[in-house]
């Protein structure tokens, strides 16, 4: 048996037979979206404000940055990594560029530009090769990617992000490839 203190009284604590699980894949009781993330976010910011560049803190922020499902927490961990550990952060950032598809990708690319990482062009070329082949054929041929400068590769990635946002906004929702919708052509010609 285990004992615990609860408000100054000693109480007997017994684990229940069926523990209550919150969240997780296939769980009957999923955790609400963002439950506890504000507390986690505040504690991450407090740890970042302390400013210690200890190895255990680097491992914590690296794990949060790579594997957390909440984008705000990943962004906060990235900001602390780039502030406290700019050289050590290159490896997890290069790993995240390969797998990231959110708006954080733009910040990661800009960080690599700031620290002048030697293999940054290769990372962007590999990221571009993972794009939709229809978009890639429209834009460039694979053999031309090696001839482009870093800024041009960065612009290709930014344009692809815009392309995806427009495609999801207009094509999937309205089933039309363009944002323009002309219902009555006679109305336009009478003016």
C-alpha positions as CSV (number, residue, x, y, z in Angstrom):
1,X,0.0,0.0,0.0
2,X,1.1,3.5,-0.7
3,X,0.4,6.5,1.4
4,X,0.2,10.1,0.4
5,X,-0.3,13.4,2.1
6,X,-3.5,15.2,1.0
7,X,-4.2,18.6,2.7
8,X,-2.4,17.7,5.8
9,X,-4.2,14.4,6.4
10,X,-2.6,11.0,5.8
11,X,-4.8,9.0,3.4
12,X,-4.6,5.5,2.0
13,X,-4.1,5.6,-1.7
14,X,-5.1,2.6,-3.8
15,X,-4.8,2.4,-7.5
16,X,-8.0,1.7,-9.3
17,X,-8.4,-1.6,-11.2
18,X,-8.9,0.1,-14.6
19,X,-6.7,3.1,-14.9
20,X,-8.1,6.1,-16.7
21,X,-6.1,6.8,-19.8
22,X,-6.4,10.2,-21.4
23,X,-5.6,10.6,-25.1
24,X,-3.5,8.3,-27.2
25,X,-4.2,6.5,-30.4
26,X,-7.4,4.5,-30.2
27,X,-8.4,5.8,-26.8
28,X,-12.1,6.0,-25.9
29,X,-11.3,9.2,-23.9
30,X,-9.3,11.5,-26.2
31,X,-7.7,14.5,-24.6
32,X,-9.2,17.7,-25.7
33,X,-7.2,19.6,-28.3
34,X,-4.7,21.8,-26.5
35,X,-5.3,20.4,-23.1
36,X,-2.5,21.5,-20.9
37,X,-0.6,23.0,-23.8
38,X,-0.7,26.5,-22.3
39,X,1.0,25.2,-19.2
40,X,3.6,23.4,-21.2
41,X,4.1,26.4,-23.4
42,X,4.6,28.7,-20.3
43,X,7.1,26.3,-18.7
44,X,9.0,26.0,-22.0
45,X,9.3,29.8,-22.1
46,X,10.4,30.0,-18.5
47,X,13.1,27.4,-19.1
48,X,14.2,29.4,-22.2
49,X,14.3,32.6,-20.2
50,X,16.6,31.0,-17.6
51,X,19.1,30.9,-20.4
52,X,21.1,27.9,-19.3
53,X,22.8,26.0,-22.1
54,X,23.0,22.7,-20.2
55,X,23.0,19.4,-22.2
56,X,19.9,18.1,-20.6
57,X,17.9,21.2,-21.6
58,X,19.2,20.8,-25.2
59,X,17.9,17.2,-25.3
60,X,14.5,18.3,-23.8
61,X,14.1,21.1,-26.4
62,X,15.3,18.9,-29.2
63,X,12.7,16.2,-28.3
64,X,9.9,18.8,-28.1
65,X,11.0,20.3,-31.4
66,X,11.2,17.1,-33.3
67,X,8.3,15.0,-31.9
68,X,5.6,17.2,-30.3
69,X,2.3,17.3,-32.0
70,X,1.4,20.8,-31.0
71,X,2.8,23.3,-33.5
72,X,3.0,26.1,-30.9
73,X,5.2,24.0,-28.7
74,X,7.4,23.1,-31.6
75,X,7.8,26.7,-32.5
76,X,8.6,27.7,-29.0
77,X,11.2,24.9,-28.7
78,X,12.7,26.0,-32.0
79,X,13.0,29.6,-30.8
80,X,14.8,28.5,-27.7
81,X,17.1,26.1,-29.6
82,X,18.1,28.8,-32.0
83,X,18.7,31.3,-29.2
84,X,20.6,29.1,-26.7
85,X,22.1,26.4,-29.0
86,X,22.6,27.8,-32.5
87,X,25.3,25.4,-33.6
88,X,24.0,22.3,-31.9
89,X,20.5,23.0,-33.3
90,X,21.6,22.5,-36.9
91,X,21.2,18.7,-36.9
92,X,17.6,18.6,-35.5
93,X,16.6,21.5,-37.7
94,X,17.9,19.7,-40.8
95,X,16.0,16.7,-39.7
96,X,12.9,18.7,-39.2
97,X,13.2,20.4,-42.7
98,X,12.9,17.0,-44.3
99,X,9.7,16.1,-42.4
100,X,8.0,19.5,-41.7
101,X,5.1,20.7,-43.8
102,X,3.7,23.4,-41.6
103,X,4.5,27.2,-41.6
104,X,7.4,26.4,-39.3
105,X,9.3,25.2,-42.4
106,X,9.8,28.9,-43.5
107,X,11.4,29.8,-40.2
108,X,13.7,26.8,-40.3
109,X,14.9,27.7,-43.8
110,X,15.6,31.3,-42.7
111,X,17.5,30.0,-39.7
112,X,19.8,27.9,-41.9
113,X,20.4,31.0,-44.0
114,X,21.4,33.0,-40.9
115,X,23.9,30.4,-39.6
116,X,25.3,29.8,-43.1
117,X,25.1,26.0,-42.8
118,X,27.3,24.4,-45.6
119,X,24.8,21.7,-46.7
120,X,21.7,23.9,-46.7
121,X,21.4,23.8,-50.5
122,X,21.4,20.0,-50.4
123,X,18.7,20.0,-47.8
124,X,16.4,22.3,-49.8
125,X,17.0,20.3,-53.0
126,X,16.0,17.1,-51.2
127,X,12.9,18.9,-49.8
128,X,11.9,20.1,-53.3
129,X,12.3,16.6,-54.7
130,X,9.5,15.4,-52.2
131,X,7.0,17.9,-53.7
132,X,4.1,16.9,-55.9
133,X,5.4,15.8,-59.3
134,X,2.8,17.8,-61.1
135,X,4.0,21.0,-59.5
136,X,7.6,20.1,-59.9
137,X,7.2,19.4,-63.6
138,X,5.5,22.7,-64.0
139,X,8.2,24.5,-62.3
140,X,11.6,23.0,-63.0
141,X,13.3,19.9,-64.3
142,X,15.2,17.9,-61.7
143,X,18.6,18.4,-63.4
144,X,18.2,22.2,-63.0
145,X,17.9,22.1,-59.2
146,X,21.6,21.8,-58.7
147,X,22.2,25.0,-60.7
148,X,19.9,27.2,-58.6
149,X,21.1,29.5,-55.8
150,X,19.9,29.1,-52.2
151,X,17.6,32.1,-52.5
152,X,15.9,30.6,-55.6
153,X,15.5,27.3,-53.9
154,X,14.0,29.0,-50.9
155,X,11.5,30.9,-53.1
156,X,10.5,27.6,-54.8
157,X,9.6,26.2,-51.4
158,X,7.7,29.4,-50.4
159,X,5.8,29.3,-53.7
160,X,5.0,25.6,-53.2
161,X,3.6,26.4,-49.7
162,X,1.4,29.1,-51.3
163,X,0.3,26.7,-54.1
164,X,-0.8,24.1,-51.5
165,X,-2.7,26.7,-49.5
166,X,-4.5,27.9,-52.6
167,X,-5.2,24.4,-53.8
168,X,-6.7,23.4,-50.5
169,X,-8.6,26.6,-50.2
170,X,-10.3,26.7,-53.6
171,X,-10.0,23.3,-55.3
172,X,-11.0,20.9,-52.6
173,X,-13.7,23.1,-51.0
174,X,-15.4,24.4,-54.1
175,X,-14.3,21.7,-56.6
176,X,-13.0,24.4,-59.0
177,X,-9.4,25.0,-59.9
178,X,-9.6,28.8,-59.8
179,X,-10.9,31.2,-57.3
180,X,-12.9,33.1,-59.9
181,X,-16.4,32.0,-60.4
182,X,-18.6,33.5,-63.2
183,X,-22.2,32.5,-62.7
184,X,-23.7,34.8,-65.3
185,X,-21.6,35.7,-68.3
186,X,-24.5,37.8,-69.7
187,X,-24.3,40.0,-66.6
188,X,-20.6,40.7,-67.3
189,X,-21.1,41.4,-71.0
190,X,-24.1,43.8,-70.5
191,X,-21.9,46.3,-68.5
